[in-house]
């Protein structure tokens, strides 16, 4: 399920009333709308557990850069989503996060139309920061297309 306008997004109060894992499981079950960027870039949540998130997607022509390959931003956005969402699954009710930095290593080009799986795994989730890693691999061939790492700020919003 996706939202089509900003008014349909959940309020911050609603999101903070759930644990991060409850929130991500709600998206997987279709009870909570997925991020609009997922529809735009052609990927969906496929699996979720504590500290672990899997997205699947297939880059299409619209994800190409002017030289005819999948744009690096497609890899980066997908990895940022998977790694940060894996961190979200470790957060308690009332906690939020934001990405402080992330790094992406492109290993090889993804041929258009290749179904990929992007796994995000939390390495550390502390009181103020969290760290995760990620990989993009082909679903059928298992080839590594990209890897990444992220550091996120963990916050407890007041108000």
N, C-alpha and C positions, 0 to 999 in steps of 0.2 A: 504494500500500500504506500502510495506517495501523496504528498500534499501539492496542491496547485497554487496556493497563495499563502502569504505570510501569516494571515489570520488563522490558518488551520494548524500551525505549528503548536506544539505543547508549550504551555507557559513554563518559565523557569521554576516556579513553585511546584508545579506538577512533576517535572523532571527530578527535582531535588527531594521529592517525597518518596522516591524509590531508590533502592540500591542501584549501582551501575549495572550489575548483572541482571537484576529484574528489568531494567530499562532495555538492555540489549536483547534479552529473551522476548520481551514484548514486541520488539521490531521483528525478530525472527518468526514469531507466531502470527504477525500481521495485525496485531492489536494496536501497535504504535507505528505512526508513519516513519518510513525510512527517510534518510537525508535526501533532499532534492538533487544534490550533486551526483548521487548514485544513479539516478535515472538518466541524468545528462550524460554521464560518462559510460553508462552501460555495465554497471556491476551491481550485485545484490549480496546481502548477507546470506551465507550458506550454513554456518555453524557457529555456535558460541558456547563457551564454558568459562569458568573463572580463569582469567589470565590468558585467554585463548580466543581468537576470532578468525573466521575464515570468510572471505568474500570470493565470489566467482564472477567472472565477466569475460567479455569478448570485445576487443577493440574493433571499432568500425572505421570506415573511411573518414568520418568526421573527427576522429582522434589523430589524424595524420598531420605532420608538419609539411612545409612547402617542399622538402626534399624527398618526400614519399615514404617516410617511416613513421611509426607511432611516436607522437610527441612525448618528450621526457616528462612533461607535466602530467600526462596520463599515468605513467608509472608512479610519479611522486604523490599524486593525489590518492591513488589506490593504496600505496604503502602507508601514507599518513593516516588514512582512514582505518586501516587494519591495525596498525600499531597503536594508535591512540584509543581506538575502541577496545583493544585488549586491556589497556590500562583502565578504561572506564569500568570494565567488569570487576575490577578489584576495589572500586570505591564504595564506601558506605553511604547510607542515606544522608543527604545534606552536603555531600562533597561534590565538587566539580573539578574539571581539569582544563588546561589549555596547552597547546603545543608550544614549547619554548624553542626547540630546534629539531630538525630532522635531516638525515643524510641519506642519499640514495645512490646506489652503485648500479648502473646499467651494465649488464653482462653481455646481452645480445638483443637484437631486435626481435620484437614479437611480430610474426606475420599477421596481417589483417585477417580476422576471422578465426584466430586461434583462441580456444577457450583456455583461460588461465585461472589459477587459484592463488589467492594472496592470503598468506597466513601472518597474523600478528601475534606475538607471544610476549607477555610481560616478564621481564627479567627481575625488576625490583619495583615495589610500590610502597613508598614510605609516607611519612606525615606531610612532607612538603614537595617532594619530587617523585617521579616514577620514570622508569626506563623500559623500553621495549625494542624488540627486533622484528624484522619482517622479511618475507621472501615472496617473490612472484615466480610461479612454476607453471609449466604447461600441464593441463589436466591429463591429456593423453600421452604426451611424451616424457613428462616429468622433468624436462629441461629447466634449469635455472635461468630466468630472464633478468631478474634484478633482486637486490637485497637492500636492506636499509636498517636504520636505527633511529630512535627518537628519545628525547627527554621532554617530559611534560611537567608543568607546575600543577600541584594538587592544592586545591583551595577549599575553604569552608565559607561560602558567602554568608554574610550577615544581612538580615533584613527581612 
